[in-house]
Amino acid sequence: MADADILKTGFIGLGSQGGPMAERILAAGYPLTVWARRPEALEPFVAQGAVAAGSVAELGAACDLIGVCVVDDAGVAAVCDELIPALRPGGLLVIHSTILPESCEALAQRCAARGVQFLDAPVSGGGPAAATGKLTVMCGGDGDAFARARPVFESFAGAVVHLGPVGSGQRAKIVNNALMAANMGLAHAALAAGEALGIERGALAELIKVSSGRSFGVEVYARLPSPQAFAHGAPLLVKDVKLLAAVLPHHAGVETLREAASGFLSAAIGQDI
């Protein structure tokens, strides 16, 4: 990259997925500023060449493109209430979190009032895919903003898809995750049926993985010794199934996905969803 092409990037949300994303941005040669509530969380990134910001506002004022990858709507709102007033005109705010599409639309309006571009760009694949540059990025927003951000996204993604206006990335992500949850729920039911028929669970799982019933959900489920072993990931899928129901209430397809997912997710978190 020529110096003129290098965006000054910022990143907030250095967790199991956001952390590897930030590391990939650094490795691609982009100047990176990071912020976290716990200063010690910044140390590995500073050791790799990132700059630690003293506040959210300081990060916003220093960067051309800022990625936010915190857990939920409340977390995004808390960060953006401090971040947006500090952004420079011409900046670009990217939300990698999975949140309500309407929340992104409201944030985009606030950004536009300051002359700041906005993209919702949730990601799929988890920390391992982020670390190897193979995440999928699902984008909603203006085409010019997408073109500007795409080289940064390609530092941590294997597939980057522009789906339409602001909110489109979130809508695609929650449909995708609801389908993933449904596939895991169907795998849970199918392997239980196989065991009831006297078929060894592991053997059946290996068979399905190379047969017409295969899916990524089956592969993930087959690795679990029990649904409870998915206690970390299950709440995130529960959140996304509920987000889909919130944005598309009383829809038959949404209810089908929820019902398919419910047996597995309820077992994983220990309560009905």
Beta strands, then each sheet from edge to edge (+ up, - down):
strand 1: 9-12
strand 2: 32-35
strand 3: 51-52
strand 4: 65-68
strand 5: 92-95
strand 6: 117-120
strand 7: 123-124
strand 8: 135-141
strand 9: 157-164
sheet 1: 3+ 2+ 1+ 4+ 5+ 6+ 8- 7+
sheet 2: 3+ 2+ 1+ 4+ 5+ 6+ 8- 9-
end
